[in-house]
């Protein structure tokens, strides 16, 4: 009977470490995006392959995105894009490690592109 009780305890402890010790962390990442001039439409492309662009709103934009540790690698790309009528599109791209480093050092992802007028 003692063997059975210890086996069950050991199994429960191992299950706990497998479920929680090996799980990927999810980080709330604050993003602050402005543009000069204001009113640019901000789109976010998540790093998953084949993911669609997500509309975040018109600048100024303040939002929080949930990002998994498994996406914080060199090969993954985080992309922001700003569009505004009469101006050239602006794109900012980070690899996963740079994105994480920027967030950890500044406490947020901050971007203010200067929009360039397109020729009529």
Residue, then its C-alpha position, 0 to 999 in steps of 0.5 A: x500500500x505504501x508503494x502505491x501511495x508514493x507512486x501516485x505522489x511521484x506521478x502527480x509531482x512529475x505531471x505538475x512539472x511537465x504541465x507547468x515547468x515546460x509551458x511557454x510564457x505569455x508576455x503582455x507587450x505594450x505597443x505605442x505607435x504614433x505617426x507624423x502626421x497623425x491619423x495613419x492606419x496601423x496594421x500588425x502582422x503576427x509572426x506566425x506563418x500565414x497570419x493575416x494583418x491585424x488592424x490596430x487603429x489610427x495613430x496615435x495607437x496604444x495597445x497590448x498584444x499577448x506574445x508567447x516566448x516561442x515567438x521570440x526567436x531570430x527567425x520570427x518577424x514582428x511587423x508594423x505597417x502604417x498607411x495613410x492616403x497621400x503618403x508612402x507606406x511605412x514598415x517597421x520589422x523586428x526579429x523575435x529576439x530584438x523585439x523582446x530586447x526592445x520591450x525589456x529595455x524600454x518597457x514598451x514597443x514605441x514607434x513614430x515614423x515620419x510619413x513622406x508625402x507621395x507625389x500627386 
